[in-house]
């Protein structure tokens, strides 16, 4: 079990934070493999640290603001961030920035992968080396998937759901910390169990551990756990395939998304009662079951569809934006309520005007184009949605070349290939991007794709159609000229 967790961690965290002007033939990561006995050089100390953990969604969101100081006699630019081996495989979206000077995220990558090591590290490289005795304020943000455990694991159909969160009141750090504090933000004030970690300061739905003003050595932990009420579904997509197809001739941007969803909440301890479920539709009580999904779409979206393994699903509603700047809304209701442990797979799709997403770069012979689309769309729910694996495939027109892209979403794989459809000759150029451990907050991230589409390539399709039709008529004419009579000619 542990080795599989580490393998998933390695696959999930071979990432590059920024991929501007990416060369698809180059590897994505230069991960260093370090021995099990490795320990980060003690060249920094954390002067002041504040960790904020948000538990209002079905996954953990953490923000660590820390003032670091170079205590070495030389300039330093490598800062290590530790995670336990059973957690790092579920970490995603890690970004490190200068809190006082907002700008691009610093380069961060996994630097240790050893099956026998209980601790793995991210290595953040500072863009400017920090001189001795100098300080820098870092803002570290990330999310952790599949780390909230329903307790009890089985509940009745109308029972409230509680989640267990286990953590350390001391923020895990590779360096000694002089002063620190940990804050937890819960979705409600119903928190029946608090175990270990001392007595936190409680203010409504916020717990505060600390401040700890004594020196805390590197790697120190103080285990604690809390159990809190969360009567909502834990929406988790094991796989999402997202296709974005560009059509220059039709002026259309077609999008299709295929989902494999599951609810990680508490399972039913009894058989599902359909009569009881139907009765709750009149007063809509809180439930741990997934009953609907709301998918906001860009303004101008049209022709939506919603299908699953059986066929078309009629329990959906589409609300057009009504204006150029107002987004549309696609409301989906699965064929059945998805309780804890249940699964549901489906696909949705829609069209949009290509003019809203594509720009042409001047009148150059190469025909440069820039496509700007969301990296992720999909459901937007108050309880959040997390994705184990996301595959985004951008299907460009046939003849597109010199494809480059840029996105802030960390990627684990990039591939360029072809996709053949009706009346294609060599196939359409396809860019495939793979990301792991993504959450719905990636809806704010964009994907920018630049490519050349020469004027001659635009006529490849009509010429193919013309030649195909001409070949049919020529063949029919040739067959009509054949003499297939049996008797002698007069």
C-alpha positions in Angstrom: 0.0 0.0 0.0 2.7 2.4 0.9 4.8 1.8 -2.2 1.7 2.4 -4.4 1.1 5.7 -2.5 4.7 6.8 -3.2 4.4 5.8 -6.9 1.3 7.9 -7.2 3.1 10.7 -5.4 6.0 10.6 -7.9 3.6 10.6 -10.9 1.5 13.4 -9.5 4.3 15.7 -8.6 6.7 15.7 -11.6 5.4 19.2 -12.2 6.4 22.5 -13.7 4.7 25.6 -12.3 5.0 27.8 -15.4 5.3 26.5 -19.0 5.6 29.6 -21.0 7.2 29.0 -24.4 7.3 25.3 -23.7 9.2 23.0 -26.1 7.2 19.8 -26.3 10.3 17.7 -27.0 11.9 18.6 -23.6 11.2 16.8 -20.4 8.9 18.4 -17.9 11.0 18.0 -14.8 14.6 17.7 -13.6 13.6 15.9 -10.3 16.5 15.0 -8.1 16.6 11.6 -6.3 18.1 11.9 -2.9 19.1 9.2 -0.4 16.9 8.2 2.5 19.3 9.8 5.0 19.1 13.2 3.3 18.3 16.2 5.5 17.9 19.7 4.3 20.9 22.0 5.1 20.0 24.1 8.1 20.7 27.4 6.4 17.3 29.0 7.2 15.1 29.6 10.2 11.5 30.5 10.3 11.2 33.7 12.3 7.4 33.9 12.3 4.9 31.4 10.8 1.1 31.4 10.4 -0.7 28.4 8.9 -4.3 28.7 7.9 -6.2 25.5 7.2 -9.6 25.8 5.5 -12.0 22.9 5.9 -15.1 24.5 4.4 -14.9 22.3 1.3 -14.5 18.6 0.7 -10.7 18.9 0.5 -8.1 20.7 2.6 -6.8 24.1 1.6 -3.7 25.4 3.4 -1.9 28.7 3.3 1.4 29.2 5.1 2.8 32.7 5.5 6.3 32.5 6.9 9.1 35.0 7.4 12.4 33.1 6.6 15.9 34.3 7.5 19.2 33.2 6.1 21.3 32.1 9.1 24.2 30.9 6.9 27.3 32.8 6.0 26.6 32.5 2.3 23.7 33.5 0.0 21.0 30.8 -0.2 18.2 30.2 -2.7 16.9 26.7 -1.9 14.1 26.3 0.6 12.7 22.8 1.4 9.0 22.1 2.2 8.4 18.6 3.9 5.4 16.3 3.6 4.8 12.9 5.0 5.0 10.0 2.5 1.4 9.1 2.9 0.2 12.7 2.2 2.5 13.9 -0.6 0.7 11.8 -3.2 -2.5 13.8 -2.6 -0.9 17.3 -2.6 -1.7 19.5 -5.6 -1.5 23.1 -6.7 1.6 24.0 -4.6 2.6 27.6 -5.2 5.3 29.7 -3.4 5.3 33.4 -3.9 6.8 36.6 -2.3 4.0 37.8 -0.2 5.1 41.4 -0.2 5.8 41.6 -3.9 3.1 39.6 -5.8 4.3 38.1 -9.0 4.9 34.8 -10.7 5.1 31.7 -8.5 8.6 30.4 -7.7 9.9 27.2 -9.2 8.9 24.2 -7.0 9.5 20.5 -7.6 9.7 17.2 -5.7 13.3 16.5 -5.0 13.2 13.3 -3.0 11.6 10.0 -3.9 12.7 7.0 -1.8 10.3 4.2 -0.9 11.9 3.8 2.5 11.7 7.5 3.4 8.9 8.7 5.7 9.3 12.3 4.5 9.3 13.7 1.0 10.3 17.3 0.1 9.4 20.0 -2.3 12.3 22.2 -3.3 11.5 25.9 -3.9 14.1 27.9 -5.7 14.1 31.6 -4.9 14.5 33.8 -8.0 17.0 36.0 -6.1 19.4 34.4 -3.6 18.9 35.6 -0.1 22.0 37.2 1.5 23.1 36.3 5.0 21.0 37.7 7.9 18.3 38.8 5.3 14.6 38.0 5.6 11.9 37.2 3.1 8.2 36.6 3.6 6.9 33.6 1.7 3.3 32.7 0.9 2.9 28.9 0.4 -0.5 27.6 -0.8 -1.6 24.1 -1.6 -4.5 21.7 -1.3 -4.7 18.1 -0.1 -7.2 15.6 -1.6 -8.7 12.5 0.0 -7.5 13.3 3.5 -10.9 13.8 5.3 -12.3 10.6 6.8 -16.1 10.2 7.5 -16.7 9.2 11.1 -18.8 7.1 11.5 -18.1 5.5 8.2 -21.7 4.5 7.7 -24.8 6.6 8.4 -28.5 6.4 7.8 -30.1 8.1 4.8 -31.1 11.3 6.7 -28.4 11.3 9.3 -25.8 14.1 9.6 -22.3 13.4 8.4 -19.2 14.1 10.4 -15.6 14.2 9.1 -12.3 13.5 11.0 -9.3 15.6 10.3 -5.9 14.6 11.8 -3.0 17.1 11.7 -0.1 18.5 13.6 -0.5 21.7 15.6 3.1 22.4 14.8 3.5 23.2 11.1 5.8 20.6 9.5 9.0 22.4 8.6 12.5 21.5 7.5 13.9 24.4 9.6 13.6 25.5 13.3 10.7 27.9 13.9 10.9 30.7 16.5 7.2 31.7 16.6 4.2 30.1 15.0 0.4 29.8 15.0 -2.1 27.4 13.4 -5.7 28.4 12.5 -8.5 26.0 11.4 -11.6 27.3 9.7 -14.7 25.0 9.8 -17.9 25.1 7.8 -20.1 25.1 11.0 -19.8 25.5 14.7 -20.8 21.8 15.3 -17.5 20.4 16.3 -18.2 17.6 18.9 -14.7 16.1 19.3 -11.3 17.8 19.7 -8.5 15.4 20.6 -4.9 16.4 21.5 -3.0 19.6 20.8 -4.1 21.3 24.0 -7.0 23.7 24.2 -7.4 25.9 21.1 -8.8 29.3 21.2 -12.4 29.0 19.8 -14.1 31.9 18.1 -17.2 30.7 16.3 -16.1 28.3 13.6 -12.4 29.2 13.9 -9.9 27.4 16.1 -6.5 28.8 16.9 -3.6 26.8 18.2 -0.8 28.9 19.6 1.0 31.2 19.4 3.9 29.0 20.2 6.7 31.5 21.2 9.3 28.9 22.1 11.8 27.4 19.6 10.3 24.5 17.8 13.0 22.3 16.2 12.9 21.1 12.6 10.5 18.2 12.0 8.7 18.5 15.3 5.1 17.4 15.4 2.2 17.6 17.9 -0.6 15.3 16.8 -4.2 16.5 17.1 -7.6 15.6 15.5 -11.0 17.2 15.2 -14.4 15.9 14.2 -16.8 18.3 12.6 -20.2 18.3 10.9 -20.1 18.3 7.1 -23.5 17.1 5.7 -22.6 17.6 2.1 -21.2 15.3 -0.6 -17.4 14.8 -0.9 -17.4 15.1 -4.7 -14.3 13.4 -6.2 -13.6 12.8 -9.9 -11.2 9.9 -10.4 -10.8 11.0 -14.0 -11.8 13.9 -16.2 -11.3 14.0 -20.0 -11.8 17.5 -21.5 -11.8 18.0 -25.3 -11.6 21.5 -26.9 -12.0 21.3 -30.6 -11.3 24.4 -32.8 -13.0 24.8 -36.2 -11.9 27.8 -38.3 -14.3 27.0 -41.1 -17.3 26.7 -38.8 -16.2 29.5 -36.5 -17.0 27.2 -33.6 -15.3 26.1 -30.4 -16.8 22.7 -29.3 -16.2 21.5 -25.8 -16.9 18.0 -24.4 -16.1 16.8 -20.8 -16.3 13.2 -19.7 -16.5 12.6 -15.9 -16.0 9.6 -13.6 -17.4 10.8 -10.3 -17.6 9.3 -6.9 -18.8 10.4 -3.5 -16.2 9.9 -0.8 -18.6 10.6 2.0 -20.1 8.2 4.6 -21.8 5.2 3.1 -25.4 4.1 3.8 -25.7 1.6 6.6 -29.2 0.5 5.3 -30.7 0.0 1.9 -31.6 3.0 -0.1 -35.2 4.1 0.6 -36.7 5.7 -2.5 -40.0 6.7 -0.8 -38.1 8.5 2.0 -35.9 10.2 -0.6 -38.9 11.4 -2.6 -40.4 12.9 0.5 -37.3 15.0 1.2 -37.7 16.7 -2.1 -40.4 18.9 -0.7 -38.4 20.4 2.2 -34.8 19.9 0.9 -32.9 19.0 4.1 -29.1 18.8 4.3 -27.8 15.5 2.8 -24.5 13.9 2.2 -25.8 12.7 -1.2 -25.0 14.4 -4.5 -28.3 15.4 -5.9 -27.3 18.0 -8.6 -24.4 19.7 -10.3 -24.3 23.3 -11.5 -21.9 24.1 -14.3 -21.4 27.8 -15.2 -20.5 28.3 -18.8 -18.9 31.2 -20.7 -21.2 33.9 -22.1 -22.5 32.8 -25.5 -22.4 29.1 -24.9 -25.1 27.1 -26.7 -26.3 23.7 -27.8 -25.5 21.9 -24.5 -26.1 18.1 -24.0 -25.9 15.7 -21.0 -25.6 12.0 -21.5 -24.4 9.0 -19.4 -23.9 5.3 -20.0 -27.6 4.7 -20.7 -28.1 7.6 -23.0 -29.6 11.2 -22.9 -30.4 12.5 -19.5 -33.5 14.7 -19.5 -33.2 15.9 -16.0 -31.1 19.0 -16.9 -31.8 22.6 -17.4 -29.9 25.2 -19.4 -30.1 28.9 -18.7 -28.6 31.0 -21.4 -26.8 34.1 -20.4 -29.1 36.4 -22.2 -26.3 39.0 -22.8 -22.7 39.1 -24.0 -21.2 39.4 -20.5 -23.5 37.2 -18.5 -22.5 33.6 -18.1 -24.8 30.7 -18.9 -25.7 28.0 -16.4 -26.1 24.3 -17.0 -27.9 22.5 -14.2 -27.5 18.7 -14.1 -29.4 16.2 -12.1 -28.0 12.6 -12.1 -30.4 9.7 -12.7 -30.1 8.8 -9.0 -28.7 10.4 -5.9 -25.1 9.6 -5.4 -24.5 8.6 -1.8 -21.2 7.8 -0.2 -19.2 5.2 -2.1 -21.5 5.4 -5.1 -20.3 6.2 -8.6 -21.7 8.1 -11.6 -20.1 8.6 -15.0 -21.4 11.0 -17.6 -20.5 13.5 -20.3 -21.5 17.0 -21.1 -20.8 19.2 -24.1 -21.6 22.6 -25.6 -20.6 25.0 -28.4 -19.4 28.6 -28.4 -18.5 31.3 -30.8 -14.8 30.9 -31.7 -14.4 34.7 -32.0 -14.6 35.0 -28.2 -11.6 32.8 -27.7 -9.3 33.1 -30.7 -7.1 36.0 -31.9 -5.0 36.3 -35.1 -1.5 37.7 -34.9 -1.4 40.3 -37.7 -1.3 39.3 -41.3 2.0 37.2 -41.3 2.3 34.5 -43.9 2.6 31.9 -41.1 -0.9 32.7 -39.9 -0.2 33.0 -36.2 -3.1 32.4 -33.8 -3.6 32.7 -30.1 -6.3 30.6 -28.4 -7.2 31.5 -24.8 -9.6 29.1 -23.0 -10.1 28.0 -19.3 -8.0 25.1 -18.3 -10.9 23.7 -16.3 -14.6 24.4 -16.3 -17.0 21.9 -14.9 -19.2 22.0 -11.8 -18.9 24.9 -9.4 -20.3 23.7 -6.0 -20.1 25.2 -2.5 -18.7 21.9 -1.2 -16.0 21.9 -3.9 -15.0 19.4 -6.5 -11.6 17.6 -6.6 -10.0 15.7 -9.5 -7.5 12.9 -9.2 -6.5 13.1 -12.9 -7.4 15.7 -15.6 -6.6 15.3 -19.3 -7.1 18.3 -21.5 -7.0 17.8 -25.2 -6.9 20.8 -27.6 -7.8 19.7 -31.1 -6.5 22.3 -33.6 -7.3 22.6 -37.3 -5.6 20.2 -39.7 -2.3 21.8 -40.8 -1.7 23.7 -37.6 2.0 23.7 -36.6 4.5 25.3 -34.2 2.2 24.6 -31.3 3.2 26.2 -28.0 1.2 26.8 -24.8 1.3 28.4 -21.4 -0.6 27.6 -18.2 -0.2 28.1 -14.4 -1.5 24.6 -13.6 1.3 22.2 -12.7 1.4 19.4 -15.3 2.7 15.8 -15.2 2.5 15.1 -19.0 2.5 16.9 -22.3 2.0 15.2 -25.7 1.5 16.3 -29.2 -0.3 14.0 -31.7 -3.0 13.8 -34.3 -6.7 13.3 -34.3 -8.5 12.0 -37.4 -12.1 12.8 -38.3 -14.3 12.9 -41.4 -12.5 13.9 -44.6 -9.2 14.5 -42.9 -5.9 13.7 -44.7 -3.0 13.7 -42.3 -5.2 14.4 -39.2 -5.7 17.4 -36.9 -2.9 18.6 -34.6 -3.7 17.7 -31.0 -2.1 19.0 -27.8 -2.7 16.8 -24.8 -2.0 18.1 -21.2 -2.3 15.9 -18.1 -2.5 17.2 -14.5 -3.0 15.4 -11.2 -4.6 16.4 -7.9 -6.6 19.4 -9.3 -9.4 21.2 -7.5 -12.3 23.4 -8.8 -10.3 26.5 -8.0 -8.4 25.8 -11.2 -11.4 27.3 -13.0 -9.6 30.6 -12.6 -6.6 29.3 -14.5 -6.3 29.9 -18.2 -4.7 27.9 -21.0 -3.1 29.9 -23.8 -2.2 28.0 -27.0 -0.3 29.6 -29.9 0.0 28.0 -33.3 0.6 28.8 -36.9 -2.1 28.1 -39.4 -1.0 29.0 -43.0 -3.4 30.3 -45.6 -2.8 27.2 -47.7 -3.7 24.9 -44.9 -7.1 26.5 -44.6 -8.0 25.1 -48.1 -6.9 21.6 -47.3 -10.4 20.5 -46.3 -12.4 22.0 -49.3 -9.8 20.7 -51.7 -10.1 17.2 -50.1 -13.8 17.4 -50.4 -13.6 18.6 -54.1 -11.2 15.8 -55.0 -13.3 13.2 -53.2 -16.5 14.3 -55.0 -14.6 14.5 -58.4 -13.3 11.0 -57.8 -16.8 9.7 -57.2 -18.1 11.3 -60.4 -15.1 10.1 -62.4 -15.5 6.6 -61.1 -19.2 6.7 -62.0 -18.5 8.0 -65.5 -15.8 5.4 -66.0 -18.1 2.6 -64.9 -20.9 3.9 -67.2 -18.5 3.8 -70.2 -17.8 0.1 -69.7 -19.4 -2.3 -72.2 -20.6 -5.3 -70.2 -23.0 -6.8 -72.8 -22.7 -10.5 -73.6 -23.7 -10.6 -77.3 -21.5 -9.6 -80.3 -21.4 -6.0 -81.4 -23.2 -5.3 -84.7 
